Amino acid sequence: MAASVAFRPVVGTLLDRIGRRRVLLWCGFVNAVSWLPFLAVTSVGPLLYAAVAFHSIVWGALFAAYFTYAADLVPAERRAEGLAVFGVAGVAAHGISPLLGEEVIEIYGYDAFFLLAAGFATVSTLVTLLVRVRAPASVAADTPSKEKAAAPTAAVGTLQGLRLSLAVPGLPLVLSATLILGLAINTANFFVAPFARELGIARVGAFFLAYAAAVVSIRVFGRRMLDVLGPHRVSVPGFASFALGLAALVLLPEGGVLVLAGFLCGASHGSLFPVLSALVVTRAPTALRGTVVTFQTAVLDFGAVLGTPLCGVIARLWGYRAMFVFVAAVSLGGLALMAADAARSRA
């Protein structure tokens, strides 16, 4: 994941220079191929690390390209709603995949699992052939006329584009909240399963299914409210919900906790990522939209790069319960950041 984050700014520059469709097609093809090296892995070692790094770089590039293309399509006044609905597809897969993966691995083994993943990636690439070239929304839709004249062009370099983007008022604060969200999301993804196994719970598919169901419900039935309420009225309770969901995991192995925690975390994820993304897209210079959206996805994953090893250390030294409480407290820091951004916006 660290390799993916390090490579992500280059992806943003490519999105702005050569276009979204080319990046989607090339990365889609490489993504299908990236599953095959896992078939040769027989132990923990250099080959495994190289295969994971390669796959993560490609996956991160696809993630950024998908959301940049989606941001180009949706109108500014319904941006959170549009990104929320678009994200339903990925979250639905997030809920189905653990259940499907556990069954395939148990019955047919890991080789069949990796081949199935490569097959899904191939189909995805074939569908991407239908994607048309689209220009981003005009600068006038997002910025006042005086700023339009000063808007940077897509010809700037990667580092210069990032520097220009981070100079936008309020953008670093929203990116910091995105970093905390990335930490919270990946804590749920990585540590619920080993904690459950330690407690004698063999399968945790119910957690991920409840998680995905909550995300989909928020984004399908409450999608319009994301823009109507505004980013701050959604994000402040959203971070509180994630904190409650992670804290609830300390009650395991009590019955129903996996479902409750999954629902609370999923409801938070379902509302937070689209409103934070909408804020980032709205504040970014339109000519650098690919760079900025890609950087936000990198920040989201950087939360995992920093937080996953730290959480692993905490879990090893003081136990999983202490680790989940720690991340719940950090999630409240995201609440504080968005409350501060709301005050900054009013001022």
For each residue, the residues with C-beta under 8 A, 3 or more apart:
1: 4 5 56 60 301 304 305 308
2: 5 6 305
3: 6 7 53 56 57
4: 1 7 8 53 56 57 59 60 298 301
5: 1 2 8 60 298 301 302 305
6: 2 3
7: 3 4 10 11 57 60 61
8: 4 5 11 12 60 61 64 294 295 297 298 301
9: 12 13 158 159 161 162 291 294 295 298
10: 7 13 14 158
11: 7 8 14 15 23 60 61 64 65 294
12: 8 9 15 16 64 158 161 290 291 292 293 294 295
13: 9 10 16 17 157 158 161 290 291
14: 10 11 17 18 22 23 290
15: 11 12 18 19 20 23 64 65 68 290 291 293 294
16: 12 13 154 161 287 288 289 290 291
17: 13 14 154 155
18: 14 15 22 23
19: 15 22 23 133
20: 15 23 24 65 68 69 72 131 133 134 290
21: 24 25 69 128 131 132 133
22: 14 18 19 25 26
23: 11 14 15 18 19 20 26 27 61 65
24: 20 21 27 28 62 65 66 69 128 131
25: 21 22 28 29 125 128 129 131
26: 22 23 29 30
27: 23 24 30 31 58 61 62 65
28: 24 25 31 32 62 121 124 125 128
29: 25 26 32 33 125
30: 26 27 33 34 58
31: 27 28 34 35 55 58 59 62 121 124 125
32: 28 29 35 118 121 122 124 125
33: 29 30 36 118
34: 30 31 37 51 54 55 58 59 121
35: 31 32 38 55 114 115 117 118 121
36: 33 39 114 118
37: 34 40 41 47 50 51 54
38: 35 41 51 110 114
39: 36 111 114 115
40: 37 47
41: 37 38 47 48 51
42:
43: 48
44: 48
45: 48 49
46: 49 50
47: 37 40 41 50 51
48: 41 43 44 45 51 52
49: 45 46 52 53
50: 37 46 47 53 54
51: 34 37 38 41 47 48 54 55
52: 48 49 55 56
53: 3 4 49 50 56 57
54: 34 37 50 51 57 58
55: 31 34 35 51 52 58 59
56: 1 3 4 52 53 59 60
57: 3 4 7 53 54 60 61
58: 27 30 31 34 54 55 61 62
59: 4 31 34 55 56 62 63
60: 1 4 5 7 8 11 56 57 63 64 297 298 301
61: 7 8 11 23 27 57 58 64 65
62: 24 27 28 31 58 59 65 66
63: 59 60 66 67 297
64: 8 11 12 15 60 61 67 68 290 293 294 297 298
65: 11 15 20 23 24 27 61 62 68 69
66: 24 62 63 69 70 86 90
67: 63 64 70 71 83 86 277 293 297
68: 15 20 64 65 71 72 289 290 293 294
69: 20 21 24 65 66 72 73 131 134
70: 66 67 73 74 82 83 86
71: 67 68 74 79 83 136 277 281 289 293
72: 20 68 69 134 135 136 137 289
73: 69 70 82 134
74: 70 71 78 79 81 82 83 86
75: 78 79 82 137 141
76: 79 137 141 142 282
77: 227
78: 74 75 81 82 224 227
79: 71 74 75 76 82 83 227 278 281 282
80: 83 84 226 227 231 234 274 275 277 278
81: 74 78 84 85 223 224 226 227 274
82: 70 73 74 75 78 79 85 86
83: 67 70 71 74 79 80 86 87 273 274 277 278 281
84: 80 81 87 88 218 219 223 226 270 271 274
85: 81 82 88 219 220 223
86: 66 67 70 74 82 83 89
87: 83 84 90 91 215 219 273 274
88: 84 85 91 92 215 216 219 220
89: 86 92 93
90: 66 87 93 94
91: 87 88 94 95 212 215 216 219 266 269 270
92: 88 89 95 96 212 216
93: 89 90 96 97
94: 90 91 97 208 211 212 215
95: 91 92 98 99 208 209 211 212 213 215 216
96: 92 93 99 100 212
97: 93 94 100 101
98: 95 101 102 204 205 208
99: 95 96 102 103 205 208 209
100: 96 97 103 104
101: 97 98 104 105 113
102: 98 99 105 106 203 205
103: 99 100 106 107
104: 100 101 107 108 112 113 116
105: 101 102 108 109 110 112 113
106: 102 103
107: 103 104
108: 104 105 111 112 113
109: 105 112 113
110: 38 105 113 114
111: 39 108 114 115
112: 104 105 108 109 115 116
113: 101 104 105 108 109 110 116 117
114: 35 36 38 39 110 111 117 118
115: 35 39 111 112 118 119
116: 104 112 113 119 120
117: 35 113 114 120 121
118: 32 33 35 36 114 115 121 122
119: 115 116 122 123
120: 116 117 123 124
121: 28 31 32 34 35 117 118 124 125
122: 32 118 119 125 126
123: 119 120 126 127
124: 28 31 32 120 121 127 128
125: 25 28 29 31 32 121 122 128 129
126: 122 123 129
127: 123 124 130
128: 21 24 25 28 124 125 131
129: 25 125 126
130: 127
131: 20 21 24 25 69 128
132: 21
133: 19 20 21
134: 20 69 72 73
135: 72
136: 71 72 286 289
137: 72 75 76 141 142 286
138: 141 286
139: 142 143 147 148 151 285 286 287
140: 143 145 148
141: 75 76 137 138 286
142: 76 137 139 281 282 286
143: 139 140 147 148 151 285 286
144: 147 148
145: 140 148 149
146: 149 150
147: 139 143 144 150 151
148: 139 140 143 144 145 151
149: 145 146
150: 146 147
151: 139 143 147 148 285 286 287
152: 156 161 164 285 287 288
153: 156 287
154: 16 17 287 288 290
155: 17
156: 152 153 160 161 164 288
157: 13 160 161
158: 9 10 12 13 161 162 291
159: 9 162 163
160: 156 157 163 164
161: 9 12 13 16 152 156 157 158 164 165 288 291
162: 9 158 159 165 166 291 295
163: 159 160 166 167
164: 152 156 160 161 167 168 285 288
165: 161 162 168 171 284 285 288 291 292 295
166: 162 163 171 172 175
167: 163 164
168: 164 165 171 283 284 285
169: 283 344
170: 173 174 279 283 341 344 345
171: 165 166 168 174 175 280 283 284 292
172: 166 175 176
173: 170 176 177 337 340 341 344
174: 170 171 177 178 276 279 280 283 338 341
175: 166 171 172 178 179 280 295 296 299
176: 172 173 179 180 337
177: 173 174 180 181 235 239 276 334 337 338 341
178: 174 175 181 182 276 280 296 299 300 303
179: 175 176 182 183 299 300 302 303 306
180: 176 177 183 184 239 303 330 331 333 334 337
181: 177 178 184 185 239 242 269 272 273 276 300 303 334
182: 178 179 185 186 299 300 301 302 303 304 307
183: 179 180 186 187 303 304 306 307 327 330
184: 180 181 187 188 242 246 265 268 303 327 330 331 334
185: 181 182 188 189 265 269 300 303 304
186: 182 183 189 190 303 304 307 308
187: 183 184 190 191 246 307 308 311 323 324 327
188: 184 185 191 192 207 211 245 246 265
189: 185 186 192
190: 186 187 193 194 304 308 311
191: 187 188 194 195 311 315 320 323 324
192: 188 189 195 196 204 207 249 258 261
193: 190 196 197 204
194: 190 191 197 198 320
195: 191 192 198 199 249 252 315 320 324
196: 192 193 199 201 202 203 204 207 252 253 258
197: 193 194 200 201 202
198: 194 195 320
199: 195 196 252 253
200: 197 253
201: 196 197 204 252 253 258
202: 196 197
203: 102 196 206
204: 98 192 193 196 201 207 208 258
205: 98 99 102 208 209
206: 203 209 210 258 259 262
207: 188 192 196 204 210 211 258 259 261 262
208: 94 95 98 99 204 205 211 212 262
209: 95 99 205 206 212 213 262
210: 206 207 213 214 258 259 260 261 262 263 266
211: 94 95 188 207 208 214 215 262 263 265 266 269
212: 91 92 94 95 96 208 209 215 216 266
213: 95 209 210 216 217 263 266
214: 210 211 217 218 262 263 264 265 266 267 269 270
215: 87 88 91 94 95 211 212 218 219 266 267 269 270
216: 88 91 92 95 212 213 219 220 270
217: 213 214 220 221 222 267 270
218: 84 214 215 221 222 223 266 267 270 271
219: 84 85 87 88 91 215 216 222 223 270 274
220: 85 88 216 217 223
221: 217 218
222: 217 218 219 225 226 271
223: 81 84 85 218 219 220 226
224: 78 81 227 228
225: 222 228 229 234
226: 80 81 84 222 223 229 234 271 274 275 278
227: 77 78 79 80 81 224 230 278
228: 224 225
229: 225 226 233 234
230: 227 233 234
231: 80 234 235 275 276 278 279 338
232: 235 236 338 339 341 342 345
233: 229 230 236 237
234: 80 225 226 229 230 231 237 238 271 272 275
235: 177 231 232 238 239 271 272 275 276 334 335 338
236: 232 233 239 240 335 338 339 342
237: 233 234 240 241
238: 234 235 241 242 267 268 271 272 275
239: 177 180 181 235 236 242 243 268 272 331 332 334 335 338
240: 236 237 243 244 331 332 335
241: 237 238 244 245 264 265 267 268
242: 181 184 238 239 245 246 264 265 268 269 272 328 331 334
243: 239 240 246 247 328 329 331 332 335
244: 240 241 247 248 264 328
245: 188 241 242 248 249 260 261 262 263 264 265 266 267 268
246: 184 187 188 242 243 249 261 265 324 325 327 328 331
247: 243 244 250 324 325 328
248: 244 245 251 257 260 261 264
249: 192 195 245 246 252 257 261 320 321 324
250: 247 321 324 325
251: 248 254 257
252: 195 196 199 201 249 257 258
253: 196 199 200 201 257
254: 251 257
255:
256: 259 260
257: 248 249 251 252 253 254 260 261
258: 192 196 201 204 206 207 210 252 261 262
259: 206 207 210 256 262 263
260: 210 245 248 256 257 263 264
261: 192 207 210 245 246 248 249 257 258 264 265
262: 206 207 208 209 210 211 214 245 258 259 265 266
263: 210 211 213 214 245 259 260 266 267
264: 214 241 242 244 245 248 260 261 267 268
265: 184 185 188 211 214 241 242 245 246 261 262 268 269
266: 91 210 211 212 213 214 215 218 245 262 263 269 270
267: 214 215 217 218 238 241 245 263 264 270 271
268: 184 238 239 241 242 245 264 265 271 272
269: 91 181 185 211 214 215 242 265 266 272 273
270: 84 91 214 215 216 217 218 219 266 267 273 274
271: 84 218 222 226 234 235 238 267 268 274 275
272: 181 234 235 238 239 242 268 269 275 276
273: 83 87 181 269 270 276 277 300
274: 80 81 83 84 87 219 226 270 271 277 278
275: 80 226 231 234 235 238 271 272 278 279
276: 174 177 178 181 231 235 272 273 279 280 296
277: 67 71 80 83 273 274 280 281 293 296
278: 79 80 83 226 227 231 274 275 281 282
279: 170 174 231 275 276 282 283
280: 171 174 175 178 276 277 283 284 292 293 296
281: 71 79 83 142 277 278 284 289 292 293
282: 76 79 142 278 279
283: 168 169 170 171 174 279 280
284: 165 168 171 280 281 288 289 291 292 293
285: 139 143 151 152 164 165 168 288 289 292
286: 136 137 138 139 141 142 143 151 289
287: 16 139 151 152 153 154
288: 16 152 154 156 161 164 165 284 285 291 292
289: 16 68 71 72 136 281 284 285 286 292 293
290: 12 13 14 15 16 20 64 68 154 293 294
291: 9 12 13 15 16 158 161 162 165 284 288 294 295
292: 12 165 171 280 281 284 285 288 289 295 296
293: 12 15 64 67 68 71 277 280 281 284 289 290 296 297
294: 8 9 11 12 15 64 68 290 291 297 298
295: 8 9 12 162 165 175 291 292 298 299
296: 175 178 276 277 280 292 293 299 300
297: 8 60 63 64 67 293 294 300 301
298: 4 5 8 9 60 64 294 295 301 302
299: 175 178 179 182 295 296 302 303
300: 178 179 181 182 185 273 296 297 303
301: 1 4 5 8 60 182 297 298 304 305
302: 5 179 182 298 299 305 306
303: 178 179 180 181 182 183 184 185 186 299 300 306 307
304: 1 182 183 185 186 190 301 307 308
305: 1 2 5 301 302 308
306: 179 183 302 303 309 310
307: 182 183 186 187 303 304 310 311 327
308: 1 186 187 190 304 305 311 312
309: 306 312 313
310: 306 307 313 314
311: 187 190 191 307 308 314 315 323 326 327
312: 308 309 315 316
313: 309 310 316 317
314: 310 311 317 318 322 323 326
315: 191 195 311 312 318 319 320 322 323
316: 312 313
317: 313 314
318: 314 315 322 323
319: 315 322 323
320: 191 194 195 198 249 315 323 324
321: 249 250 324 325
322: 314 315 318 319 325 326
323: 187 191 311 314 315 318 319 320 326 327
324: 187 191 195 246 247 249 250 320 321 327 328
325: 246 247 250 321 322 328 329
326: 311 314 322 323 329 330
327: 183 184 187 246 307 311 323 324 330 331
328: 242 243 244 246 247 324 325 331 332
329: 243 325 326 332 333
330: 180 183 184 326 327 333 334
331: 180 184 239 240 242 243 246 327 328 334 335
332: 239 240 243 328 329 335 336
333: 180 329 330 336 337
334: 177 180 181 184 235 239 242 330 331 337 338
335: 235 236 239 240 243 331 332 338 339
336: 332 333 339 340
337: 173 176 177 180 333 334 340 341
338: 174 177 231 232 235 236 239 334 335 341 342
339: 232 236 335 336 342 343
340: 173 336 337 343 344
341: 170 173 174 177 232 337 338 344 345
342: 232 236 338 339 345 346
343: 339 340 346 347
344: 169 170 173 340 341 347
345: 170 232 341 342
346: 342 343
347: 343 344
